[in-house]
Amino acid sequence: MAMAASEIENLIKMAFPDATITIEDLRGDGDHYACNVVSKAFIGKNRVQQHQMVYKALGGRMGGELHALALQTAVPQE
């Protein structure tokens, strides 16, 4: 079962209200996305911790409803 980009964005926004999120459906199938998340919540966290935070926000949907997510995270530039 595919997952809509808007649903991914909503789940991430609930966890990181300040986030700037860009999502691209890589194959047009709703299963393979590229996602860029920029949030102040990532300050002081390494890249692995940042990705874990996003995966947690997705509530266990990775590997099920959401097959593949090429994830990039960053802190806002000042």
PDB file of N, CA, C, O and CB in Angstrom:
ATOM      1  N   MET A   1       0.848  -1.178   0.000  1.00  0.00           N
ATOM      2  CA  MET A   1       0.000   0.000   0.000  1.00  0.00           C
ATOM      3  C   MET A   1       0.894   1.241   0.000  1.00  0.00           C
ATOM      4  O   MET A   1       1.770   1.393   0.851  1.00  0.00           O
ATOM      5  CB  MET A   1      -0.965  -0.002   1.227  1.00  0.00           C
ATOM      6  N   ALA A   2       0.658   2.110  -0.956  1.00  0.00           N
ATOM      7  CA  ALA A   2       1.465   3.320  -1.101  1.00  0.00           C
ATOM      8  C   ALA A   2       1.075   4.373  -0.063  1.00  0.00           C
ATOM      9  O   ALA A   2       0.000   4.319   0.533  1.00  0.00           O
ATOM     10  CB  ALA A   2       1.312   3.894  -2.515  1.00  0.00           C
ATOM     11  N   MET A   3       1.970   5.317   0.131  1.00  0.00           N
ATOM     12  CA  MET A   3       1.752   6.391   1.090  1.00  0.00           C
ATOM     13  C   MET A   3       1.882   7.731   0.355  1.00  0.00           C
ATOM     14  O   MET A   3       2.853   7.940  -0.372  1.00  0.00           O
ATOM     15  CB  MET A   3       2.766   6.297   2.283  1.00  0.00           C
ATOM     16  N   ALA A   4       0.937   8.618   0.533  1.00  0.00           N
ATOM     17  CA  ALA A   4       0.953   9.912  -0.138  1.00  0.00           C
ATOM     18  C   ALA A   4       2.019  10.821   0.456  1.00  0.00           C
ATOM     19  O   ALA A   4       2.277  10.786   1.659  1.00  0.00           O
ATOM     20  CB  ALA A   4      -0.419  10.577  -0.045  1.00  0.00           C
ATOM     21  N   ALA A   5       2.635  11.634  -0.392  1.00  0.00           N
ATOM     22  CA  ALA A   5       3.651  12.598   0.056  1.00  0.00           C
ATOM     23  C   ALA A   5       3.072  13.537   1.104  1.00  0.00           C
ATOM     24  O   ALA A   5       3.767  13.916   2.047  1.00  0.00           O
ATOM     25  CB  ALA A   5       4.197  13.409  -1.138  1.00  0.00           C
ATOM     26  N   SER A   6       1.811  13.917   0.949  1.00  0.00           N
ATOM     27  CA  SER A   6       1.181  14.822   1.912  1.00  0.00           C
ATOM     28  C   SER A   6       1.088  14.186   3.300  1.00  0.00           C
ATOM     29  O   SER A   6       1.197  14.882   4.310  1.00  0.00           O
ATOM     30  CB  SER A   6      -0.215  15.223   1.425  1.00  0.00           C
ATOM     31  N   GLU A   7       0.887  12.879   3.353  1.00  0.00           N
ATOM     32  CA  GLU A   7       0.826  12.188   4.640  1.00  0.00           C
ATOM     33  C   GLU A   7       2.199  12.170   5.310  1.00  0.00           C
ATOM     34  O   GLU A   7       2.311  12.361   6.520  1.00  0.00           O
ATOM     35  CB  GLU A   7       0.307  10.752   4.454  1.00  0.00           C
ATOM     36  N   ILE A   8       3.235  11.940   4.514  1.00  0.00           N
ATOM     37  CA  ILE A   8       4.608  11.981   5.044  1.00  0.00           C
ATOM     38  C   ILE A   8       4.885  13.364   5.609  1.00  0.00           C
ATOM     39  O   ILE A   8       5.389  13.499   6.724  1.00  0.00           O
ATOM     40  CB  ILE A   8       5.652  11.623   3.939  1.00  0.00           C
ATOM     41  N   GLU A   9       4.556  14.387   4.835  1.00  0.00           N
ATOM     42  CA  GLU A   9       4.790  15.767   5.274  1.00  0.00           C
ATOM     43  C   GLU A   9       4.024  16.072   6.552  1.00  0.00           C
ATOM     44  O   GLU A   9       4.576  16.690   7.463  1.00  0.00           O
ATOM     45  CB  GLU A   9       4.387  16.758   4.173  1.00  0.00           C
ATOM     46  N   ASN A  10       2.768  15.655   6.641  1.00  0.00           N
ATOM     47  CA  ASN A  10       1.968  15.918   7.837  1.00  0.00           C
ATOM     48  C   ASN A  10       2.553  15.258   9.077  1.00  0.00           C
ATOM     49  O   ASN A  10       2.588  15.871  10.144  1.00  0.00           O
ATOM     50  CB  ASN A  10       0.547  15.438   7.627  1.00  0.00           C
ATOM     51  N   LEU A  11       3.009  14.024   8.953  1.00  0.00           N
ATOM     52  CA  LEU A  11       3.598  13.322  10.098  1.00  0.00           C
ATOM     53  C   LEU A  11       4.874  14.020  10.575  1.00  0.00           C
ATOM     54  O   LEU A  11       5.100  14.167  11.776  1.00  0.00           O
ATOM     55  CB  LEU A  11       3.903  11.857   9.727  1.00  0.00           C
ATOM     56  N   ILE A  12       5.697  14.445   9.625  1.00  0.00           N
ATOM     57  CA  ILE A  12       6.940  15.131   9.989  1.00  0.00           C
ATOM     58  C   ILE A  12       6.626  16.491  10.604  1.00  0.00           C
ATOM     59  O   ILE A  12       7.259  16.886  11.584  1.00  0.00           O
ATOM     60  CB  ILE A  12       7.857  15.298   8.751  1.00  0.00           C
ATOM     61  N   LYS A  13       5.652  17.215  10.040  1.00  0.00           N
ATOM     62  CA  LYS A  13       5.274  18.540  10.573  1.00  0.00           C
ATOM     63  C   LYS A  13       4.730  18.446  11.994  1.00  0.00           C
ATOM     64  O   LYS A  13       4.951  19.346  12.805  1.00  0.00           O
ATOM     65  CB  LYS A  13       4.227  19.198   9.668  1.00  0.00           C
ATOM     66  N   MET A  14       4.017  17.357  12.300  1.00  0.00           N
ATOM     67  CA  MET A  14       3.496  17.189  13.659  1.00  0.00           C
ATOM     68  C   MET A  14       4.640  17.063  14.655  1.00  0.00           C
ATOM     69  O   MET A  14       4.544  17.570  15.773  1.00  0.00           O
ATOM     70  CB  MET A  14       2.579  15.952  13.742  1.00  0.00           C
ATOM     71  N   ALA A  15       5.717  16.395  14.266  1.00  0.00           N
ATOM     72  CA  ALA A  15       6.861  16.204  15.154  1.00  0.00           C
ATOM     73  C   ALA A  15       7.785  17.418  15.174  1.00  0.00           C
ATOM     74  O   ALA A  15       8.400  17.723  16.196  1.00  0.00           O
ATOM     75  CB  ALA A  15       7.642  14.975  14.735  1.00  0.00           C
ATOM     76  N   PHE A  16       7.876  18.109  14.036  1.00  0.00           N
ATOM     77  CA  PHE A  16       8.784  19.255  13.890  1.00  0.00           C
ATOM     78  C   PHE A  16       8.026  20.422  13.259  1.00  0.00           C
ATOM     79  O   PHE A  16       8.153  20.664  12.059  1.00  0.00           O
ATOM     80  CB  PHE A  16      10.032  18.877  13.025  1.00  0.00           C
ATOM     81  N   PRO A  17       7.236  21.148  14.060  1.00  0.00           N
ATOM     82  CA  PRO A  17       6.392  22.216  13.511  1.00  0.00           C
ATOM     83  C   PRO A  17       7.157  23.300  12.763  1.00  0.00           C
ATOM     84  O   PRO A  17       6.595  23.947  11.878  1.00  0.00           O
ATOM     85  CB  PRO A  17       5.619  22.849  14.612  1.00  0.00           C
ATOM     86  N   ASP A  18       8.420  23.510  13.099  1.00  0.00           N
ATOM     87  CA  ASP A  18       9.202  24.560  12.448  1.00  0.00           C
ATOM     88  C   ASP A  18       9.860  24.088  11.146  1.00  0.00           C
ATOM     89  O   ASP A  18      10.495  24.880  10.450  1.00  0.00           O
ATOM     90  CB  ASP A  18      10.266  25.066  13.399  1.00  0.00           C
ATOM     91  N   ALA A  19       9.710  22.825  10.824  1.00  0.00           N
ATOM     92  CA  ALA A  19      10.457  22.227   9.719  1.00  0.00           C
ATOM     93  C   ALA A  19      10.068  22.770   8.356  1.00  0.00           C
ATOM     94  O   ALA A  19       8.909  23.084   8.085  1.00  0.00           O
ATOM     95  CB  ALA A  19      10.267  20.749   9.727  1.00  0.00           C
ATOM     96  N   THR A  20      11.085  22.869   7.509  1.00  0.00           N
ATOM     97  CA  THR A  20      10.898  23.094   6.083  1.00  0.00           C
ATOM     98  C   THR A  20      11.089  21.724   5.447  1.00  0.00           C
ATOM     99  O   THR A  20      12.132  21.093   5.621  1.00  0.00           O
ATOM    100  CB  THR A  20      11.909  24.190   5.494  1.00  0.00           C
ATOM    101  N   ILE A  21      10.100  21.273   4.721  1.00  0.00           N
ATOM    102  CA  ILE A  21      10.101  19.910   4.188  1.00  0.00           C
ATOM    103  C   ILE A  21       9.910  19.942   2.677  1.00  0.00           C
ATOM    104  O   ILE A  21       9.013  20.612   2.165  1.00  0.00           O
ATOM    105  CB  ILE A  21       8.995  19.057   4.853  1.00  0.00           C
ATOM    106  N   THR A  22      10.762  19.214   1.979  1.00  0.00           N
ATOM    107  CA  THR A  22      10.627  19.039   0.542  1.00  0.00           C
ATOM    108  C   THR A  22      10.563  17.547   0.268  1.00  0.00           C
ATOM    109  O   THR A  22      11.428  16.793   0.714  1.00  0.00           O
ATOM    110  CB  THR A  22      11.806  19.714  -0.237  1.00  0.00           C
ATOM    111  N   ILE A  23       9.539  17.117  -0.466  1.00  0.00           N
ATOM    112  CA  ILE A  23       9.375  15.697  -0.765  1.00  0.00           C
ATOM    113  C   ILE A  23       9.210  15.520  -2.272  1.00  0.00           C
ATOM    114  O   ILE A  23       8.467  16.256  -2.921  1.00  0.00           O
ATOM    115  CB  ILE A  23       8.155  15.103  -0.002  1.00  0.00           C
ATOM    116  N   GLU A  24       9.909  14.540  -2.810  1.00  0.00           N
ATOM    117  CA  GLU A  24       9.819  14.216  -4.227  1.00  0.00           C
ATOM    118  C   GLU A  24       9.509  12.725  -4.383  1.00  0.00           C
ATOM    119  O   GLU A  24      10.193  11.880  -3.805  1.00  0.00           O
ATOM    120  CB  GLU A  24      11.137  14.589  -4.968  1.00  0.00           C
ATOM    121  N   ASP A  25       8.482  12.410  -5.161  1.00  0.00           N
ATOM    122  CA  ASP A  25       8.143  11.016  -5.475  1.00  0.00           C
ATOM    123  C   ASP A  25       9.066  10.596  -6.608  1.00  0.00           C
ATOM    124  O   ASP A  25       8.886  11.028  -7.746  1.00  0.00           O
ATOM    125  CB  ASP A  25       6.609  10.844  -5.874  1.00  0.00           C
ATOM    126  N   LEU A  26      10.040   9.769  -6.313  1.00  0.00           N
ATOM    127  CA  LEU A  26      11.100   9.449  -7.262  1.00  0.00           C
ATOM    128  C   LEU A  26      10.638   8.611  -8.446  1.00  0.00           C
ATOM    129  O   LEU A  26      11.186   8.735  -9.542  1.00  0.00           O
ATOM    130  CB  LEU A  26      12.194   8.733  -6.557  1.00  0.00           C
ATOM    131  N   ARG A  27       9.643   7.763  -8.242  1.00  0.00           N
ATOM    132  CA  ARG A  27       9.181   6.881  -9.322  1.00  0.00           C
ATOM    133  C   ARG A  27       7.728   7.111  -9.710  1.00  0.00           C
ATOM    134  O   ARG A  27       7.231   6.491 -10.651  1.00  0.00           O
ATOM    135  CB  ARG A  27       9.359   5.447  -8.916  1.00  0.00           C
ATOM    136  N   GLY A  28       7.055   7.985  -9.003  1.00  0.00           N
ATOM    137  CA  GLY A  28       5.646   8.215  -9.285  1.00  0.00           C
ATOM    138  C   GLY A  28       4.744   7.100  -8.794  1.00  0.00           C
ATOM    139  O   GLY A  28       3.588   7.005  -9.208  1.00  0.00           O
ATOM    140  N   ASP A  29       5.264   6.252  -7.912  1.00  0.00           N
ATOM    141  CA  ASP A  29       4.497   5.104  -7.433  1.00  0.00           C
ATOM    142  C   ASP A  29       4.052   5.214  -5.976  1.00  0.00           C
ATOM    143  O   ASP A  29       3.379   4.318  -5.466  1.00  0.00           O
ATOM    144  CB  ASP A  29       5.306   3.865  -7.602  1.00  0.00           C
ATOM    145  N   GLY A  30       4.423   6.309  -5.299  1.00  0.00           N
ATOM    146  CA  GLY A  30       4.049   6.470  -3.897  1.00  0.00           C
ATOM    147  C   GLY A  30       4.810   5.577  -2.946  1.00  0.00           C
ATOM    148  O   GLY A  30       4.458   5.477  -1.771  1.00  0.00           O
ATOM    149  N   ASP A  31       5.853   4.923  -3.438  1.00  0.00           N
ATOM    150  CA  ASP A  31       6.649   4.017  -2.604  1.00  0.00           C
ATOM    151  C   ASP A  31       8.103   4.447  -2.446  1.00  0.00           C
ATOM    152  O   ASP A  31       8.786   3.994  -1.528  1.00  0.00           O
ATOM    153  CB  ASP A  31       6.607   2.637  -3.182  1.00  0.00           C
ATOM    154  N   HIS A  32       8.572   5.301  -3.317  1.00  0.00           N
ATOM    155  CA  HIS A  32       9.984   5.702  -3.329  1.00  0.00           C
ATOM    156  C   HIS A  32      10.075   7.224  -3.322  1.00  0.00           C
ATOM    157  O   HIS A  32       9.784   7.883  -4.320  1.00  0.00           O
ATOM    158  CB  HIS A  32      10.723   5.114  -4.570  1.00  0.00           C
ATOM    159  N   TYR A  33      10.483   7.766  -2.183  1.00  0.00           N
ATOM    160  CA  TYR A  33      10.533   9.218  -2.018  1.00  0.00           C
ATOM    161  C   TYR A  33      11.934   9.693  -1.655  1.00  0.00           C
ATOM    162  O   TYR A  33      12.738   8.957  -1.083  1.00  0.00           O
ATOM    163  CB  TYR A  33       9.542   9.662  -0.948  1.00  0.00           C
ATOM    164  N   ALA A  34      12.198  10.951  -2.008  1.00  0.00           N
ATOM    165  CA  ALA A  34      13.352  11.685  -1.495  1.00  0.00           C
ATOM    166  C   ALA A  34      12.762  12.784  -0.618  1.00  0.00           C
ATOM    167  O   ALA A  34      11.797  13.443  -1.005  1.00  0.00           O
ATOM    168  CB  ALA A  34      14.280  12.273  -2.670  1.00  0.00           C
ATOM    169  N   CYS A  35      13.336  12.977   0.543  1.00  0.00           N
ATOM    170  CA  CYS A  35      12.791  13.944   1.493  1.00  0.00           C
ATOM    171  C   CYS A  35      13.928  14.738   2.132  1.00  0.00           C
ATOM    172  O   CYS A  35      14.926  14.175   2.582  1.00  0.00           O
ATOM    173  CB  CYS A  35      11.947  13.231   2.580  1.00  0.00           C
ATOM    174  N   ASN A  36      13.753  16.053   2.161  1.00  0.00           N
ATOM    175  CA  ASN A  36      14.716  16.942   2.796  1.00  0.00           C
ATOM    176  C   ASN A  36      13.986  17.642   3.938  1.00  0.00           C
ATOM    177  O   ASN A  36      12.951  18.272   3.720  1.00  0.00           O
ATOM    178  CB  ASN A  36      15.325  17.980   1.770  1.00  0.00           C
ATOM    179  N   VAL A  37      14.522  17.534   5.153  1.00  0.00           N
ATOM    180  CA  VAL A  37      13.904  18.132   6.335  1.00  0.00           C
ATOM    181  C   VAL A  37      14.921  19.047   7.010  1.00  0.00           C
ATOM    182  O   VAL A  37      16.026  18.623   7.348  1.00  0.00           O
ATOM    183  CB  VAL A  37      13.397  17.033   7.326  1.00  0.00           C
ATOM    184  N   VAL A  38      14.535  20.304   7.200  1.00  0.00           N
ATOM    185  CA  VAL A  38      15.384  21.281   7.886  1.00  0.00           C
ATOM    186  C   VAL A  38      14.627  21.734   9.131  1.00  0.00           C
ATOM    187  O   VAL A  38      13.509  22.240   9.036  1.00  0.00           O
ATOM    188  CB  VAL A  38      15.748  22.510   6.947  1.00  0.00           C
ATOM    189  N   SER A  39      15.247  21.550  10.307  1.00  0.00           N
ATOM    190  CA  SER A  39      14.572  21.893  11.561  1.00  0.00           C
ATOM    191  C   SER A  39      15.578  22.277  12.638  1.00  0.00           C
ATOM    192  O   SER A  39      16.685  21.741  12.697  1.00  0.00           O
ATOM    193  CB  SER A  39      13.710  20.720  12.042  1.00  0.00           C
ATOM    194  N   LYS A  40      15.174  23.210  13.483  1.00  0.00           N
ATOM    195  CA  LYS A  40      15.991  23.583  14.637  1.00  0.00           C
ATOM    196  C   LYS A  40      16.111  22.434  15.635  1.00  0.00           C
ATOM    197  O   LYS A  40      17.040  22.408  16.441  1.00  0.00           O
ATOM    198  CB  LYS A  40      15.401  24.810  15.327  1.00  0.00           C
ATOM    199  N   ALA A  41      15.178  21.486  15.584  1.00  0.00           N
ATOM    200  CA  ALA A  41      15.217  20.338  16.494  1.00  0.00           C
ATOM    201  C   ALA A  41      16.469  19.489  16.286  1.00  0.00           C
ATOM    202  O   ALA A  41      16.842  18.707  17.160  1.00  0.00           O
ATOM    203  CB  ALA A  41      13.973  19.476  16.304  1.00  0.00           C
ATOM    204  N   PHE A  42      17.116  19.642  15.136  1.00  0.00           N
ATOM    205  CA  PHE A  42      18.301  18.849  14.825  1.00  0.00           C
ATOM    206  C   PHE A  42      19.599  19.461  15.350  1.00  0.00           C
ATOM    207  O   PHE A  42      20.660  18.844  15.256  1.00  0.00           O
ATOM    208  CB  PHE A  42      18.405  18.664  13.341  1.00  0.00           C
ATOM    209  N   ILE A  43      19.519  20.658  15.896  1.00  0.00           N
ATOM    210  CA  ILE A  43      20.722  21.319  16.420  1.00  0.00           C
ATOM    211  C   ILE A  43      21.353  20.459  17.510  1.00  0.00           C
ATOM    212  O   ILE A  43      20.672  20.023  18.439  1.00  0.00           O
ATOM    213  CB  ILE A  43      20.381  22.731  16.975  1.00  0.00           C
ATOM    214  N   GLY A  44      22.650  20.218  17.392  1.00  0.00           N
ATOM    215  CA  GLY A  44      23.376  19.434  18.381  1.00  0.00           C
ATOM    216  C   GLY A  44      23.277  17.925  18.177  1.00  0.00           C
ATOM    217  O   GLY A  44      23.866  17.156  18.936  1.00  0.00           O
ATOM    218  N   LYS A  45      22.546  17.507  17.168  1.00  0.00           N
ATOM    219  CA  LYS A  45      22.393  16.081  16.877  1.00  0.00           C
ATOM    220  C   LYS A  45      23.245  15.716  15.662  1.00  0.00           C
ATOM    221  O   LYS A  45      23.386  16.507  14.730  1.00  0.00           O
ATOM    222  CB  LYS A  45      20.900  15.721  16.628  1.00  0.00           C
ATOM    223  N   ASN A  46      23.812  14.506  15.686  1.00  0.00           N
ATOM    224  CA  ASN A  46      24.547  14.067  14.499  1.00  0.00           C
ATOM    225  C   ASN A  46      23.547  13.580  13.454  1.00  0.00           C
ATOM    226  O   ASN A  46      22.355  13.465  13.739  1.00  0.00           O
ATOM    227  CB  ASN A  46      25.575  12.942  14.854  1.00  0.00           C
ATOM    228  N   ARG A  47      24.025  13.298  12.261  1.00  0.00           N
ATOM    229  CA  ARG A  47      23.156  12.930  11.136  1.00  0.00           C
ATOM    230  C   ARG A  47      22.317  11.673  11.453  1.00  0.00           C
ATOM    231  O   ARG A  47      21.131  11.625  11.126  1.00  0.00           O
ATOM    232  CB  ARG A  47      24.008  12.690   9.870  1.00  0.00           C
ATOM    233  N   VAL A  48      22.923  10.675  12.077  1.00  0.00           N
ATOM    234  CA  VAL A  48      22.186   9.453  12.419  1.00  0.00           C
ATOM    235  C   VAL A  48      21.049   9.770  13.390  1.00  0.00           C
ATOM    236  O   VAL A  48      19.933   9.280  13.217  1.00  0.00           O
ATOM    237  CB  VAL A  48      23.137   8.397  13.034  1.00  0.00           C
ATOM    238  N   GLN A  49      21.322  10.577  14.396  1.00  0.00           N
ATOM    239  CA  GLN A  49      20.289  10.954  15.366  1.00  0.00           C
ATOM    240  C   GLN A  49      19.162  11.732  14.683  1.00  0.00           C
ATOM    241  O   GLN A  49      17.988  11.531  14.993  1.00  0.00           O
ATOM    242  CB  GLN A  49      20.901  11.795  16.508  1.00  0.00           C
ATOM    243  N   GLN A  50      19.520  12.619  13.754  1.00  0.00           N
ATOM    244  CA  GLN A  50      18.518  13.389  13.022  1.00  0.00           C
ATOM    245  C   GLN A  50      17.604  12.460  12.229  1.00  0.00           C
ATOM    246  O   GLN A  50      16.383  12.618  12.243  1.00  0.00           O
ATOM    247  CB  GLN A  50      19.195  14.401  12.084  1.00  0.00           C
ATOM    248  N   HIS A  51      18.200  11.494  11.539  1.00  0.00           N
ATOM    249  CA  HIS A  51      17.407  10.550  10.743  1.00  0.00           C
ATOM    250  C   HIS A  51      16.525   9.697  11.646  1.00  0.00           C
ATOM    251  O   HIS A  51      15.376   9.420  11.303  1.00  0.00           O
ATOM    252  CB  HIS A  51      18.326   9.648   9.895  1.00  0.00           C
ATOM    253  N   GLN A  52      17.040   9.283  12.780  1.00  0.00           N
ATOM    254  CA  GLN A  52      16.243   8.498  13.723  1.00  0.00           C
ATOM    255  C   GLN A  52      15.033   9.296  14.201  1.00  0.00           C
ATOM    256  O   GLN A  52      13.950   8.738  14.382  1.00  0.00           O
ATOM    257  CB  GLN A  52      17.102   8.065  14.925  1.00  0.00           C
ATOM    258  N   MET A  53      15.213  10.583  14.403  1.00  0.00           N
ATOM    259  CA  MET A  53      14.113  11.441  14.830  1.00  0.00           C
ATOM    260  C   MET A  53      13.005  11.490  13.772  1.00  0.00           C
ATOM    261  O   MET A  53      11.818  11.447  14.094  1.00  0.00           O
ATOM    262  CB  MET A  53      14.629  12.855  15.121  1.00  0.00           C
ATOM    263  N   VAL A  54      13.414  11.580  12.519  1.00  0.00           N
ATOM    264  CA  VAL A  54      12.426  11.617  11.428  1.00  0.00           C
ATOM    265  C   VAL A  54      11.723  10.265  11.310  1.00  0.00           C
ATOM    266  O   VAL A  54      10.502  10.215  11.164  1.00  0.00           O
ATOM    267  CB  VAL A  54      13.108  11.989  10.078  1.00  0.00           C
ATOM    268  N   TYR A  55      12.482   9.173  11.374  1.00  0.00           N
ATOM    269  CA  TYR A  55      11.873   7.846  11.291  1.00  0.00           C
ATOM    270  C   TYR A  55      10.873   7.640  12.431  1.00  0.00           C
ATOM    271  O   TYR A  55       9.816   7.041  12.235  1.00  0.00           O
ATOM    272  CB  TYR A  55      12.960   6.751  11.327  1.00  0.00           C
ATOM    273  N   LYS A  56      11.208   8.132  13.605  1.00  0.00           N
ATOM    274  CA  LYS A  56      10.289   8.030  14.742  1.00  0.00           C
ATOM    275  C   LYS A  56       9.001   8.803  14.452  1.00  0.00           C
ATOM    276  O   LYS A  56       7.908   8.352  14.792  1.00  0.00           O
ATOM    277  CB  LYS A  56      10.958   8.562  16.038  1.00  0.00           C
ATOM    278  N   ALA A  57       9.138   9.965  13.823  1.00  0.00           N
ATOM    279  CA  ALA A  57       7.968  10.773  13.471  1.00  0.00           C
ATOM    280  C   ALA A  57       7.057  10.040  12.480  1.00  0.00           C
ATOM    281  O   ALA A  57       5.847  10.265  12.456  1.00  0.00           O
ATOM    282  CB  ALA A  57       8.412  12.118  12.877  1.00  0.00           C
ATOM    283  N   LEU A  58       7.645   9.173  11.675  1.00  0.00           N
ATOM    284  CA  LEU A  58       6.865   8.421  10.695  1.00  0.00           C
ATOM    285  C   LEU A  58       6.129   7.233  11.323  1.00  0.00           C
ATOM    286  O   LEU A  58       5.367   6.541  10.647  1.00  0.00           O
ATOM    287  CB  LEU A  58       7.773   7.931   9.580  1.00  0.00           C
ATOM    288  N   GLY A  59       6.357   7.006  12.591  1.00  0.00           N
ATOM    289  CA  GLY A  59       5.587   6.036  13.347  1.00  0.00           C
ATOM    290  C   GLY A  59       5.640   4.601  12.856  1.00  0.00           C
ATOM    291  O   GLY A  59       4.618   3.915  12.853  1.00  0.00           O
ATOM    292  N   GLY A  60       6.786   4.142  12.449  1.00  0.00           N
ATOM    293  CA  GLY A  60       6.924   2.746  12.054  1.00  0.00           C
ATOM    294  C   GLY A  60       6.421   2.422  10.655  1.00  0.00           C
ATOM    295  O   GLY A  60       6.273   1.247  10.317  1.00  0.00           O
ATOM    296  N   ARG A  61       6.160   3.417   9.847  1.00  0.00           N
ATOM    297  CA  ARG A  61       5.658   3.172   8.493  1.00  0.00           C
ATOM    298  C   ARG A  61       6.758   2.785   7.503  1.00  0.00           C
ATOM    299  O   ARG A  61       6.469   2.263   6.426  1.00  0.00           O
ATOM    300  CB  ARG A  61       4.943   4.398   7.989  1.00  0.00           C
ATOM    301  N   MET A  62       8.015   3.040   7.867  1.00  0.00           N
ATOM    302  CA  MET A  62       9.127   2.653   6.994  1.00  0.00           C
ATOM    303  C   MET A  62       9.148   1.139   6.850  1.00  0.00           C
ATOM    304  O   MET A  62       9.040   0.406   7.834  1.00  0.00           O
ATOM    305  CB  MET A  62      10.485   3.168   7.553  1.00  0.00           C
ATOM    306  N   GLY A  63       9.289   0.683   5.615  1.00  0.00           N
ATOM    307  CA  GLY A  63       9.328  -0.745   5.363  1.00  0.00           C
ATOM    308  C   GLY A  63       7.952  -1.368   5.192  1.00  0.00           C
ATOM    309  O   GLY A  63       7.830  -2.532   4.811  1.00  0.00           O
ATOM    310  N   GLY A  64       6.926  -0.592   5.474  1.00  0.00           N
ATOM    311  CA  GLY A  64       5.556  -1.064   5.293  1.00  0.00           C
ATOM    312  C   GLY A  64       4.872  -0.203   4.247  1.00  0.00           C
ATOM    313  O   GLY A  64       5.043  -0.402   3.044  1.00  0.00           O
ATOM    314  N   GLU A  65       4.092   0.761   4.731  1.00  0.00           N
ATOM    315  CA  GLU A  65       3.416   1.691   3.822  1.00  0.00           C
ATOM    316  C   GLU A  65       4.415   2.496   3.002  1.00  0.00           C
ATOM    317  O   GLU A  65       4.155   2.837   1.848  1.00  0.00           O
ATOM    318  CB  GLU A  65       2.510   2.637   4.607  1.00  0.00           C
ATOM    319  N   LEU A  66       5.545   2.792   3.601  1.00  0.00           N
ATOM    320  CA  LEU A  66       6.577   3.588   2.950  1.00  0.00           C
ATOM    321  C   LEU A  66       7.776   2.687   2.682  1.00  0.00           C
ATOM    322  O   LEU A  66       8.513   2.319   3.597  1.00  0.00           O
ATOM    323  CB  LEU A  66       6.981   4.821   3.824  1.00  0.00           C
ATOM    324  N   HIS A  67       7.954   2.344   1.427  1.00  0.00           N
ATOM    325  CA  HIS A  67       8.981   1.371   1.056  1.00  0.00           C
ATOM    326  C   HIS A  67      10.399   1.944   1.115  1.00  0.00           C
ATOM    327  O   HIS A  67      11.295   1.322   1.684  1.00  0.00           O
ATOM    328  CB  HIS A  67       8.707   0.849  -0.333  1.00  0.00           C
ATOM    329  N   ALA A  68      10.605   3.132   0.527  1.00  0.00           N
ATOM    330  CA  ALA A  68      11.956   3.700   0.455  1.00  0.00           C
ATOM    331  C   ALA A  68      11.912   5.205   0.635  1.00  0.00           C
ATOM    332  O   ALA A  68      11.074   5.890   0.049  1.00  0.00           O
ATOM    333  CB  ALA A  68      12.626   3.348  -0.882  1.00  0.00           C
ATOM    334  N   LEU A  69      12.823   5.708   1.449  1.00  0.00           N
ATOM    335  CA  LEU A  69      12.919   7.141   1.701  1.00  0.00           C
ATOM    336  C   LEU A  69      14.376   7.560   1.705  1.00  0.00           C
ATOM    337  O   LEU A  69      15.127   7.211   2.617  1.00  0.00           O
ATOM    338  CB  LEU A  69      12.243   7.514   3.035  1.00  0.00           C
ATOM    339  N   ALA A  70      14.777   8.308   0.686  1.00  0.00           N
ATOM    340  CA  ALA A  70      16.125   8.886   0.639  1.00  0.00           C
ATOM    341  C   ALA A  70      16.048  10.175   1.454  1.00  0.00           C
ATOM    342  O   ALA A  70      15.507  11.177   0.989  1.00  0.00           O
ATOM    343  CB  ALA A  70      16.621   9.156  -0.867  1.00  0.00           C
ATOM    344  N   LEU A  71      16.584  10.147   2.654  1.00  0.00           N
ATOM    345  CA  LEU A  71      16.399  11.220   3.627  1.00  0.00           C
ATOM    346  C   LEU A  71      17.640  12.096   3.757  1.00  0.00           C
ATOM    347  O   LEU A  71      18.760  11.602   3.887  1.00  0.00           O
ATOM    348  CB  LEU A  71      16.038  10.638   4.980  1.00  0.00           C
ATOM    349  N   GLN A  72      17.415  13.403   3.718  1.00  0.00           N
ATOM    350  CA  GLN A  72      18.458  14.374   4.027  1.00  0.00           C
ATOM    351  C   GLN A  72      17.909  15.279   5.124  1.00  0.00           C
ATOM    352  O   GLN A  72      16.761  15.719   5.063  1.00  0.00           O
ATOM    353  CB  GLN A  72      18.889  15.202   2.750  1.00  0.00           C
ATOM    354  N   THR A  73      18.741  15.552   6.127  1.00  0.00           N
ATOM    355  CA  THR A  73      18.340  16.422   7.213  1.00  0.00           C
ATOM    356  C   THR A  73      19.389  17.489   7.414  1.00  0.00           C
ATOM    357  O   THR A  73      20.557  17.301   7.073  1.00  0.00           O
ATOM    358  CB  THR A  73      18.119  15.628   8.501  1.00  0.00           C
ATOM    359  N   ALA A  74      18.965  18.621   7.975  1.00  0.00           N
ATOM    360  CA  ALA A  74      19.885  19.725   8.220  1.00  0.00           C
ATOM    361  C   ALA A  74      19.296  20.669   9.249  1.00  0.00           C
ATOM    362  O   ALA A  74      18.096  20.644   9.521  1.00  0.00           O
ATOM    363  CB  ALA A  74      20.198  20.478   6.917  1.00  0.00           C
ATOM    364  N   VAL A  75      20.154  21.500   9.816  1.00  0.00           N
ATOM    365  CA  VAL A  75      19.696  22.586  10.692  1.00  0.00           C
ATOM    366  C   VAL A  75      19.576  23.838   9.832  1.00  0.00           C
ATOM    367  O   VAL A  75      20.275  23.968   8.827  1.00  0.00           O
ATOM    368  CB  VAL A  75      20.683  22.817  11.912  1.00  0.00           C
ATOM    369  N   PRO A  76      18.698  24.761  10.218  1.00  0.00           N
ATOM    370  CA  PRO A  76      18.531  25.984   9.428  1.00  0.00           C
ATOM    371  C   PRO A  76      19.822  26.806   9.384  1.00  0.00           C
ATOM    372  O   PRO A  76      20.575  26.868  10.356  1.00  0.00           O
ATOM    373  CB  PRO A  76      17.392  26.833  10.002  1.00  0.00           C
ATOM    374  N   GLN A  77      20.048  27.423   8.251  1.00  0.00           N
ATOM    375  CA  GLN A  77      21.182  28.334   8.114  1.00  0.00           C
ATOM    376  C   GLN A  77      20.784  29.676   8.702  1.00  0.00           C
ATOM    377  O   GLN A  77      19.655  30.128   8.509  1.00  0.00           O
ATOM    378  CB  GLN A  77      21.622  28.482   6.619  1.00  0.00           C
ATOM    379  N   GLU A  78      21.690  30.311   9.411  1.00  0.00           N
ATOM    380  CA  GLU A  78      21.359  31.595  10.043  1.00  0.00           C
ATOM    381  C   GLU A  78      21.730  32.744   9.174  1.00  0.00           C
ATOM    382  O   GLU A  78      21.521  33.897   9.552  1.00  0.00           O
ATOM    383  CB  GLU A  78      22.045  31.735  11.371  1.00  0.00           C
TER     384      GLU A  78
END
